[in-house]
Amino acid sequence: MAPVLVVVAVLAGALIGLSLGALGGGGSILAVPVLVYLLDQSAAQATTGSLVVVGVTSLAGAVSAHRQGNVLLGRGVVFGVVAIGGAAAGAKGAAAVSDEVLLACFAALMLLVGALMAWRRLGHGDPTRPDTGDRPSLDDPIITFSPTFGCNCPRALKVLVTATAVGLLTGFLGVGGGFLVVPALLLALALPMTYAVGTSLVVITITSASALVVRAGAGAAPDWWLVLVLTIASSVAAVLGARLADRVDTDKLQGAFTLLVLGVAVYTAARAFPALL
């Protein structure tokens, strides 16, 4: 492992972790471009390695959020378990397509995320529901039953569809940030935003781990030492970023991060789309 790649991995991991810690999410979407364009991994290697970065960082975040009382652990576990099927299918699908297709799909996702972030920065619409801060009643389960008609299928169907979609994208592209899971939890479980953000970290941890298990031994493995350095740097920086959030203007940080994501998205698309032609 070349020393220059170690330095790049530390710096890139610090950037990813700082954005996760200070802004509460988004940084993990940079893991794949970093692994491909800065650390010389193939798209298949990068999407596999990204699952480690995403999963470990989410686990650390979930533990912290649980200590603060912002995680509905039972619902997160149930949603995550339902999503395992989609994650497994996505992981198998990633192994069946070329690197060019994988990078093109990832570039399209990055462009969409970057555009949505810019749209929100410009003040168009609010993607979240009003947050009352009230903890949902544990008497309101994910799937309810009626003594007369049986299962409350509409809610069960929402959970099945949204969880499977989340799992598919996590398994296929190696991503799983709040931009994806939080809206799914808002839609399927009607959680207040505070609990949706914390609970999403549980879901991401489960789907990342399950997708990684399916990918194990399939295709070319990434440079695990580089992935380890990137993950450690990201996890440490996430803790520092959480402390930094109380001392800096996170609105300006969010603006800078939006520009960074858009820039990386355009660069990734410019490299990925011509390769398909």
Rosetta silent file (secondary structure, phi, psi, omega in degrees, C-alpha in Angstrom):
SEQUENCE: MAPVLVVVAVLAGALIGLSLGALGGGGSILAVPVLVYLLDQSAAQATTGSLVVVGVTSLAGAVSAHRQGNVLLGRGVVFGVVAIGGAAAGAKGAAAVSDEVLLACFAALMLLVGALMAWRRLGHGDPTRPDTGDRPSLDDPIITFSPTFGCNCPRALKVLVTATAVGLLTGFLGVGGGFLVVPALLLALALPMTYAVGTSLVVITITSASALVVRAGAGAAPDWWLVLVLTIASSVAAVLGARLADRVDTDKLQGAFTLLVLGVAVYTAARAFPALL
SCORE:     score description
SCORE:     0.000 S_00000001
   1 L     0.000  116.360 -176.332    0.000    0.000    0.000 S_00000001
   2 L   -65.726  138.681 -179.900    1.659    3.206   -1.224 S_00000001
   3 H   -57.100  -35.739 -178.552    2.179    5.892    1.448 S_00000001
   4 H   -65.088  -34.624  178.106    0.595    8.539   -0.787 S_00000001
   5 H   -69.526  -33.683  176.584   -2.626    6.491   -0.975 S_00000001
   6 H   -63.794  -44.227  179.316   -2.683    6.230    2.818 S_00000001
   7 H   -61.998  -44.587  179.085   -2.418   10.022    3.108 S_00000001
   8 H   -62.039  -41.817  179.908   -5.193   10.475    0.543 S_00000001
   9 H   -63.235  -40.291  179.161   -7.383    7.950    2.392 S_00000001
  10 H   -65.029  -46.383 -178.719   -6.872    9.769    5.704 S_00000001
  11 H   -65.548  -43.565  179.698   -7.682   13.182    4.206 S_00000001
  12 H   -67.048  -40.661  177.594  -10.699   11.901    2.284 S_00000001
  13 H   -62.851  -37.891  178.007  -11.959    9.966    5.304 S_00000001
  14 H   -63.073  -41.467  179.215  -11.618   13.086    7.440 S_00000001
  15 H   -63.752  -45.208  179.506  -13.707   15.057    4.938 S_00000001
  16 H   -62.190  -46.515 -178.284  -16.412   12.369    4.852 S_00000001
  17 H   -65.631  -41.175  179.365  -16.473   12.062    8.645 S_00000001
  18 H   -61.711  -41.419  179.703  -16.546   15.806    9.279 S_00000001
  19 H   -67.045  -39.244  177.708  -19.540   16.226    6.986 S_00000001
  20 H   -64.721  -44.437 -177.463  -21.340   13.318    8.657 S_00000001
  21 H   -71.608  -42.723 -175.467  -20.622   14.602   12.141 S_00000001
  22 H   -80.118  -32.064 -173.782  -21.237   18.290   11.549 S_00000001
  23 H  -109.506   -8.817  177.285  -24.182   18.017    9.166 S_00000001
  24 L    82.846    9.318  177.858  -25.770   14.766   10.286 S_00000001
  25 L   155.974  173.649  175.882  -25.429   12.938    6.972 S_00000001
  26 L   101.237  -31.892 -173.825  -24.522   13.091    3.316 S_00000001
  27 H   -65.363  -28.967 -175.487  -20.809   12.382    3.524 S_00000001
  28 H   -65.689  -21.436 -179.983  -21.086    8.693    2.781 S_00000001
  29 H   -69.929  -14.548  177.921  -22.126    9.381   -0.809 S_00000001
  30 H   -83.531  -12.319 -173.553  -18.560   10.620   -1.407 S_00000001
  31 H   -62.175  -43.442 -178.371  -17.034    7.252   -0.467 S_00000001
  32 H   -65.288  -49.995  176.697  -17.454    5.633   -3.899 S_00000001
  33 H   -59.404  -37.173  178.008  -15.941    8.525   -5.930 S_00000001
  34 H   -62.053  -46.596 -178.569  -13.074    8.729   -3.428 S_00000001
  35 H   -66.575  -34.637 -177.857  -12.340    5.018   -3.747 S_00000001
  36 H   -79.262  -52.984 -168.718  -12.564    5.085   -7.556 S_00000001
  37 H   -92.753  -21.160  179.907  -10.871    8.345   -8.533 S_00000001
  38 H  -107.519  -29.689 -175.228   -8.481    8.965   -5.637 S_00000001
  39 L  -113.005    9.682  168.974   -7.658    5.454   -4.379 S_00000001
  40 L    60.794   41.017  175.035   -7.600    3.639   -7.740 S_00000001
  41 L  -103.210  152.692  174.646  -10.308    1.045   -7.047 S_00000001
  42 L   -72.747  168.489  179.806  -12.713   -0.326   -9.650 S_00000001
  43 H   -61.806  -41.328  179.195  -16.409    0.518   -9.398 S_00000001
  44 H   -64.475  -42.702  177.638  -17.209   -2.967   -8.076 S_00000001
  45 H   -63.725  -41.452 -175.981  -14.407   -2.724   -5.496 S_00000001
  46 H   -67.251  -42.684 -179.165  -15.481    0.786   -4.509 S_00000001
  47 H   -69.183  -27.949  174.009  -19.158   -0.027   -3.971 S_00000001
  48 H   -73.058  -48.402  178.727  -18.123   -2.996   -1.809 S_00000001
  49 H   -61.894  -34.364  179.468  -15.614   -0.964    0.206 S_00000001
  50 H   -62.177  -32.291  179.001  -18.146    1.837    0.607 S_00000001
  51 H   -61.003  -34.280  178.261  -20.462   -0.558    2.452 S_00000001
  52 H   -68.968  -48.320  179.728  -17.817   -0.882    5.170 S_00000001
  53 H   -59.034  -48.629 -178.744  -17.371    2.889    5.490 S_00000001
  54 H   -63.870  -45.959 -175.902  -21.136    3.474    5.503 S_00000001
  55 H   -65.630  -47.272 -178.223  -21.922    0.592    7.859 S_00000001
  56 H   -66.556  -44.203  179.955  -19.275    1.317   10.503 S_00000001
  57 H   -63.709  -39.406  178.643  -19.926    5.062   10.512 S_00000001
  58 H   -66.708  -38.809  178.070  -23.691    4.467   10.781 S_00000001
  59 H   -61.445  -44.670  177.944  -23.200    2.024   13.648 S_00000001
  60 H   -61.816  -41.965  178.622  -21.170    4.613   15.558 S_00000001
  61 H   -66.658  -36.807  179.900  -23.820    7.228   14.844 S_00000001
  62 H   -65.516  -40.364  177.934  -26.635    4.886   15.894 S_00000001
  63 H   -61.851  -44.537  179.829  -24.979    4.225   19.254 S_00000001
  64 H   -64.484  -44.275 -179.589  -24.601    7.957   19.855 S_00000001
  65 H   -66.143  -34.979  178.869  -28.187    8.706   18.785 S_00000001
  66 H   -65.769  -38.085  177.595  -29.516    5.888   20.981 S_00000001
  67 H   -64.548  -29.412  178.783  -27.773    7.378   24.003 S_00000001
  68 L   -86.223   -0.863  177.859  -29.522   10.655   23.265 S_00000001
  69 L    79.041   21.534 -176.001  -32.889    8.868   23.106 S_00000001
  70 L  -106.779   19.047 -179.212  -33.454    9.566   19.387 S_00000001
  71 L  -123.023  130.452  170.599  -33.638    5.968   18.143 S_00000001
  72 L   -97.256   88.076 -168.483  -36.680    3.708   17.969 S_00000001
  73 H   -59.116  -46.061 -177.922  -34.580    0.555   18.007 S_00000001
  74 H   -59.621  -44.448 -178.730  -37.366   -1.979   17.491 S_00000001
  75 H   -70.033  -37.355  177.351  -38.770   -0.217   14.450 S_00000001
  76 H   -62.855  -41.592  179.708  -35.339    0.346   12.989 S_00000001
  77 H   -65.858  -45.010 -179.755  -34.485   -3.345   13.341 S_00000001
  78 H   -61.795  -47.442 -179.867  -37.791   -4.472   11.802 S_00000001
  79 H   -61.344  -43.053 -179.799  -37.443   -2.044    8.873 S_00000001
  80 H   -64.633  -40.948  179.262  -33.814   -3.077    8.381 S_00000001
  81 H   -64.136  -41.005  177.213  -34.640   -6.790    8.450 S_00000001
  82 H   -62.683  -33.153 -177.586  -37.377   -6.269    5.845 S_00000001
  83 H   -76.666  -12.114 -176.019  -34.830   -4.394    3.701 S_00000001
  84 H   -59.802  -39.669  179.210  -32.332   -7.299    3.760 S_00000001
  85 H   -58.813  -44.702  178.363  -33.996   -8.986    0.783 S_00000001
  86 H   -65.899  -39.332  179.609  -33.589   -5.855   -1.333 S_00000001
  87 H   -63.580  -41.118  178.623  -29.997   -5.391   -0.153 S_00000001
  88 H   -65.016  -43.497  179.018  -29.128   -8.957   -1.131 S_00000001
  89 H   -64.415  -40.577  178.687  -30.763   -8.553   -4.554 S_00000001
  90 H   -64.423  -40.743  178.939  -28.970   -5.248   -5.098 S_00000001
  91 H   -64.188  -41.201  177.398  -25.623   -6.751   -4.160 S_00000001
  92 H   -66.562  -37.655  178.561  -26.135   -9.643   -6.595 S_00000001
  93 H   -64.345  -37.336  179.789  -27.209   -7.180   -9.292 S_00000001
  94 H   -63.997  -33.761  179.955  -24.050   -5.133   -8.820 S_00000001
  95 H   -74.374  -15.777 -175.059  -21.954   -8.236   -9.461 S_00000001
  96 H   -97.054   -6.147 -178.752  -23.830   -8.892  -12.704 S_00000001
  97 L  -113.614  165.127 -178.693  -23.230   -5.528  -14.423 S_00000001
  98 L   -77.806  163.425  176.761  -20.108   -3.874  -15.769 S_00000001
  99 H   -60.414  -35.699 -179.162  -18.120   -1.203  -13.953 S_00000001
 100 H   -63.142  -43.851  178.968  -19.254    1.323  -16.570 S_00000001
 101 H   -66.464  -41.616 -179.107  -22.936    0.683  -15.844 S_00000001
 102 H   -61.888  -45.485  179.808  -22.337    0.738  -12.091 S_00000001
 103 H   -68.799  -35.680  178.598  -20.539    4.098  -12.229 S_00000001
 104 H   -65.010  -42.000  176.859  -23.142    5.577  -14.580 S_00000001
 105 H   -63.408  -41.599  179.407  -25.938    4.596  -12.174 S_00000001
 106 H   -65.739  -40.325  178.540  -23.995    6.051   -9.270 S_00000001
 107 H   -61.474  -40.938  178.428  -23.352    9.275  -11.203 S_00000001
 108 H   -62.616  -41.456  178.008  -27.079    9.597  -11.921 S_00000001
 109 H   -64.093  -42.783  179.753  -27.848    9.158   -8.217 S_00000001
 110 H   -63.093  -41.022  178.199  -25.238   11.759   -7.247 S_00000001
 111 H   -62.133  -41.002  178.843  -26.640   14.264   -9.740 S_00000001
 112 H   -64.437  -46.715  179.988  -30.126   13.719   -8.311 S_00000001
 113 H   -63.303  -44.907  179.217  -28.942   14.116   -4.715 S_00000001
 114 H   -61.012  -41.524  179.104  -26.878   17.195   -5.579 S_00000001
 115 H   -64.692  -41.312  178.608  -29.819   18.782   -7.403 S_00000001
 116 H   -64.695  -40.224  178.525  -32.157   18.105   -4.459 S_00000001
 117 H   -63.718  -42.642  178.914  -29.636   19.602   -2.018 S_00000001
 118 H   -65.430  -38.916  179.134  -29.281   22.716   -4.195 S_00000001
 119 H   -60.674  -43.733  178.957  -33.082   22.980   -4.519 S_00000001
 120 H   -67.432  -37.761  179.924  -33.461   22.931   -0.749 S_00000001
 121 H   -63.161  -31.500  179.987  -30.646   25.473   -0.344 S_00000001
 122 L   -81.615   -0.228  174.128  -32.537   27.826   -2.638 S_00000001
 123 L    84.662   19.277  179.570  -35.544   27.576   -0.323 S_00000001
 124 L   -93.663  104.347  175.272  -37.870   25.621   -2.604 S_00000001
 125 L    78.101  160.866  178.068  -40.032   23.334   -0.511 S_00000001
 126 L  -126.615  112.835 -175.379  -39.407   21.576    2.749 S_00000001
 127 L   -73.988   -4.701 -176.549  -38.717   17.853    2.493 S_00000001
 128 L  -111.241  158.981  174.982  -39.517   17.249    6.124 S_00000001
 129 L   -88.956  158.351  175.477  -42.708   17.227    8.085 S_00000001
 130 L   -56.890  136.799 -176.116  -43.107   19.511   11.126 S_00000001
 131 L  -105.878  111.254 -179.747  -41.330   17.912   14.063 S_00000001
 132 L   -79.852  -16.750 -178.642  -43.232   18.077   17.311 S_00000001
 133 L    82.281   -1.893 -179.822  -40.436   16.297   19.155 S_00000001
 134 L   -77.593  136.042  176.492  -42.941   13.845   20.630 S_00000001
 135 L   -75.855  127.644 -179.709  -41.797   10.246   20.862 S_00000001
 136 L   -59.127  148.187  179.532  -44.228    8.009   18.940 S_00000001
 137 L   -68.521  133.813  176.816  -46.293    5.689   21.058 S_00000001
 138 L   -72.164   -8.531  176.290  -44.923    2.168   21.254 S_00000001
 139 L   -80.849   -3.705  179.615  -48.543    1.023   21.208 S_00000001
 140 L  -104.570   83.226 -172.593  -48.631    2.006   17.510 S_00000001
 141 L   -72.417  167.785  179.197  -46.804   -0.958   15.916 S_00000001
 142 L   -63.134  -44.111  179.480  -45.485   -1.168   12.377 S_00000001
 143 L  -122.570  120.671 -178.371  -48.080   -3.789   11.440 S_00000001
 144 L  -105.168  161.797 -177.825  -51.392   -3.820   13.260 S_00000001
 145 E  -129.294  140.730  176.551  -54.068   -6.510   13.323 S_00000001
 146 E  -105.700  136.419 -179.765  -57.832   -6.287   13.460 S_00000001
 147 L   -63.383  -19.131 -177.642  -59.777   -9.065   15.224 S_00000001
 148 L   -97.303  -46.729 -171.067  -62.243   -9.029   12.335 S_00000001
 149 L  -110.463   -0.355  176.405  -60.280   -8.415    9.170 S_00000001
 150 E    84.554 -143.349 -170.974  -56.740   -9.476   10.083 S_00000001
 151 E   -65.807  140.217  172.412  -53.568   -7.636    9.037 S_00000001
 152 L   -79.369   85.947 -169.640  -53.560   -3.888    8.404 S_00000001
 153 H   -65.917  -35.154 -179.010  -52.115   -4.412    4.926 S_00000001
 154 H   -55.870  -46.352  179.610  -51.680   -0.777    3.749 S_00000001
 155 H   -69.177  -40.762  178.151  -49.014   -0.010    6.351 S_00000001
 156 H   -60.510  -39.446  179.533  -47.376   -3.413    5.937 S_00000001
 157 H   -66.755  -40.099  176.810  -47.249   -2.840    2.161 S_00000001
 158 H   -59.116  -46.073 -179.909  -45.670    0.605    2.650 S_00000001
 159 H   -61.871  -45.690 -178.030  -42.980   -0.899    4.854 S_00000001
 160 H   -61.339  -46.948 -175.807  -42.326   -3.740    2.401 S_00000001
 161 H   -68.799  -49.276 -176.657  -42.052   -1.479   -0.671 S_00000001
 162 H   -68.842  -39.584  179.651  -39.976    1.312    0.881 S_00000001
 163 H   -65.709  -40.409  179.110  -37.666   -1.034    2.799 S_00000001
 164 H   -64.816  -41.145  178.175  -37.029   -3.126   -0.305 S_00000001
 165 H   -62.911  -42.749  177.223  -36.242    0.001   -2.354 S_00000001
 166 H   -60.411  -46.616 -179.883  -33.817    1.199    0.320 S_00000001
 167 H   -61.913  -41.419  179.809  -32.147   -2.207    0.405 S_00000001
 168 H   -59.146  -48.325 -178.403  -31.816   -2.379   -3.377 S_00000001
 169 H   -67.330  -38.720  178.175  -30.009    0.966   -3.625 S_00000001
 170 H   -63.792  -46.971 -178.434  -27.778    0.188   -0.656 S_00000001
 171 H   -68.543  -37.827 -175.010  -26.799   -3.208   -2.034 S_00000001
 172 H   -77.696  -43.248 -172.610  -26.381   -2.087   -5.627 S_00000001
 173 H  -110.522   -4.472  178.161  -24.525    1.214   -5.180 S_00000001
 174 L    72.525   25.096  178.755  -22.998    0.904   -1.716 S_00000001
 175 L  -117.493  167.767  179.216  -24.830    3.959   -0.376 S_00000001
 176 L  -179.954   31.471 -176.413  -27.317    4.362    2.430 S_00000001
 177 L   -72.043  174.762 -178.891  -27.267    7.900    3.747 S_00000001
 178 H   -60.725  -26.015  179.676  -30.055    9.809    5.399 S_00000001
 179 H   -60.878  -20.733 -177.228  -31.051   11.327    2.052 S_00000001
 180 H  -103.095  -48.106 -171.105  -32.402    7.887    1.184 S_00000001
 181 H   -81.940  -38.582 -177.896  -33.548    6.222    4.410 S_00000001
 182 H   -58.710  -49.433  176.780  -35.020    9.179    6.303 S_00000001
 183 H   -59.580  -34.434  178.744  -37.704    9.929    3.664 S_00000001
 184 H   -64.092  -41.208  178.549  -38.515    6.204    3.563 S_00000001
 185 H   -68.990  -36.488  176.955  -39.094    6.148    7.326 S_00000001
 186 H   -63.581  -39.876 -177.805  -41.172    9.323    7.123 S_00000001
 187 H   -74.152  -47.068 -171.708  -43.323    7.746    4.419 S_00000001
 188 H   -81.841  -38.713 -172.816  -43.684    4.228    5.784 S_00000001
 189 H  -113.226   -5.570  178.915  -43.749    4.780    9.559 S_00000001
 190 L    54.765   42.816  179.006  -44.768    8.455    9.880 S_00000001
 191 L   -81.121  148.271  169.108  -41.984    9.129   12.399 S_00000001
 192 L   -61.259  152.582 -173.540  -41.120   12.636   13.580 S_00000001
 193 H   -55.954  -42.575 -178.086  -37.924   13.878   11.895 S_00000001
 194 H   -56.136  -44.652 -178.562  -35.766   13.602   15.038 S_00000001
 195 H   -78.103  -29.454  177.890  -36.550    9.900   15.410 S_00000001
 196 H   -64.916  -41.376 -179.405  -36.419    9.225   11.656 S_00000001
 197 H   -64.664  -49.089 -178.908  -32.820   10.504   11.489 S_00000001
 198 H   -66.362  -42.862 -178.918  -31.653    8.441   14.472 S_00000001
 199 H   -67.936  -30.501  179.991  -33.578    5.316   13.487 S_00000001
 200 H   -60.573  -30.855 -179.456  -32.278    5.514    9.915 S_00000001
 201 H   -65.930  -33.810  175.603  -28.762    4.811   11.206 S_00000001
 202 H   -65.605  -45.255  179.987  -29.954    1.436   12.539 S_00000001
 203 H   -60.723  -46.286 -178.048  -31.483    0.598    9.147 S_00000001
 204 H   -62.212  -40.528  178.894  -28.322    1.624    7.271 S_00000001
 205 H   -60.627  -44.814 -178.122  -26.142   -0.509    9.536 S_00000001
 206 H   -67.544  -47.092 -177.499  -28.287   -3.598    8.916 S_00000001
 207 H   -67.597  -37.929  178.663  -28.615   -3.150    5.142 S_00000001
 208 H   -63.857  -43.718 -179.226  -24.902   -2.363    4.696 S_00000001
 209 H   -65.129  -42.654 -178.361  -23.895   -5.454    6.675 S_00000001
 210 H   -67.249  -40.713  178.033  -26.276   -7.748    4.792 S_00000001
 211 H   -65.247  -36.630  179.616  -25.164   -6.428    1.382 S_00000001
 212 H   -66.381  -38.770  178.100  -21.531   -6.859    2.395 S_00000001
 213 H   -62.370  -42.825  179.962  -22.166  -10.496    3.377 S_00000001
 214 H   -64.961  -37.915 -177.846  -23.722  -11.201   -0.042 S_00000001
 215 H   -76.473  -17.649 -176.560  -20.804   -9.536   -1.831 S_00000001
 216 L   -58.062  125.235  178.617  -18.180  -11.453    0.160 S_00000001
 217 L    81.316   -4.015  179.853  -16.206  -13.659   -2.181 S_00000001
 218 L  -104.565  119.885  178.707  -18.036  -12.365   -5.270 S_00000001
 219 L    77.305 -173.677 -178.056  -15.935  -10.382   -7.716 S_00000001
 220 L   -75.241  130.275  177.655  -12.740   -8.463   -7.001 S_00000001
 221 L   -80.182  146.500  176.886  -12.265   -7.481   -3.371 S_00000001
 222 L   -71.505  172.350  172.682  -11.186   -3.896   -2.624 S_00000001
 223 L   -73.856   99.676 -172.674   -7.889   -3.032   -0.975 S_00000001
 224 H   -64.047  -27.612  177.705   -9.111   -3.704    2.567 S_00000001
 225 H   -66.636  -42.626  176.965   -6.215   -1.800    4.141 S_00000001
 226 H   -64.227  -42.034  178.317   -7.204    1.362    2.271 S_00000001
 227 H   -61.557  -40.667  179.328  -10.850    0.799    3.195 S_00000001
 228 H   -62.848  -45.735  178.960   -9.819    0.346    6.843 S_00000001
 229 H   -61.661  -44.954  179.602   -7.802    3.590    6.858 S_00000001
 230 H   -61.082  -41.708 -178.455  -10.676    5.446    5.183 S_00000001
 231 H   -67.589  -45.146  179.933  -13.179    4.028    7.701 S_00000001
 232 H   -63.052  -45.956  179.630  -11.083    4.841   10.775 S_00000001
 233 H   -61.296  -40.355 -179.963  -10.395    8.379    9.573 S_00000001
 234 H   -66.193  -42.894 -177.999  -14.092    8.885    8.807 S_00000001
 235 H   -65.664  -43.746  179.204  -15.233    7.554   12.196 S_00000001
 236 H   -64.893  -45.232 -178.697  -12.774    9.699   14.181 S_00000001
 237 H   -66.171  -29.033  178.542  -13.588   12.802   12.132 S_00000001
 238 H   -63.977  -38.420  177.267  -17.332   12.186   12.613 S_00000001
 239 H   -65.117  -44.367  178.454  -16.878   12.537   16.385 S_00000001
 240 H   -64.865  -38.777  179.453  -14.903   15.755   15.900 S_00000001
 241 H   -63.900  -36.716  177.830  -17.489   16.992   13.431 S_00000001
 242 H   -62.828  -37.440  177.367  -20.293   16.479   15.937 S_00000001
 243 H   -72.761  -35.072 -179.660  -18.425   18.700   18.393 S_00000001
 244 H   -66.631  -28.251 -175.952  -17.662   21.228   15.667 S_00000001
 245 L   -60.101  -28.198 -178.652  -21.357   21.544   14.846 S_00000001
 246 L   -82.419   -8.198 -173.109  -21.962   23.498   18.068 S_00000001
 247 L  -116.648  -12.395 -176.889  -19.241   26.042   17.286 S_00000001
 248 L  -123.358  168.206  178.539  -19.588   26.860   13.594 S_00000001
 249 L   -81.363   98.704 -176.950  -22.281   28.049   11.230 S_00000001
 250 H   -66.501  -21.421  177.413  -23.607   24.744    9.919 S_00000001
 251 H   -64.411  -41.614  177.460  -25.688   26.623    7.324 S_00000001
 252 H   -69.014  -37.737  177.169  -22.481   27.770    5.620 S_00000001
 253 H   -62.809  -40.054  179.676  -21.025   24.282    5.951 S_00000001
 254 H   -64.158  -39.841  177.958  -24.147   22.853    4.311 S_00000001
 255 H   -63.239  -44.140  178.816  -23.787   25.298    1.441 S_00000001
 256 H   -64.530  -40.137 -179.430  -20.136   24.362    0.924 S_00000001
 257 H   -67.135  -36.768  177.564  -20.965   20.664    1.102 S_00000001
 258 H   -60.731  -44.286  177.849  -23.742   21.083   -1.483 S_00000001
 259 H   -63.072  -39.206  179.219  -21.246   22.648   -3.899 S_00000001
 260 H   -63.278  -46.222 -179.822  -18.797   19.822   -3.218 S_00000001
 261 H   -62.862  -42.281  178.736  -21.411   17.129   -3.929 S_00000001
 262 H   -62.872  -42.626  179.312  -22.490   18.881   -7.135 S_00000001
 263 H   -62.579  -45.649  178.989  -18.875   19.193   -8.273 S_00000001
 264 H   -65.985  -37.045  179.599  -18.126   15.532   -7.585 S_00000001
 265 H   -63.666  -44.849  179.727  -21.416   14.522   -9.238 S_00000001
 266 H   -64.722  -43.013  179.306  -20.597   16.433  -12.426 S_00000001
 267 H   -62.887  -44.470  179.599  -17.054   15.028  -12.514 S_00000001
 268 H   -62.853  -42.680  179.006  -18.313   11.472  -11.945 S_00000001
 269 H   -64.936  -40.439 -179.693  -20.954   11.858  -14.665 S_00000001
 270 H   -64.497  -30.092  177.892  -18.408   13.313  -17.103 S_00000001
 271 H   -85.409  -35.118 -171.567  -16.191   10.271  -16.560 S_00000001
 272 H   -83.892  -45.415 -173.137  -18.913    7.621  -16.362 S_00000001
 273 H   -65.298  -44.138  177.067  -21.423    8.465  -19.100 S_00000001
 274 H   -59.459  -28.535 -178.515  -18.975    8.648  -22.071 S_00000001
 275 H   -67.303  -20.358  179.621  -17.644    5.223  -21.062 S_00000001
 276 H   -79.763  -19.069 -175.144  -21.053    3.747  -21.858 S_00000001
 277 L   -83.743    0.000    0.000  -20.919    4.961  -25.473 S_00000001
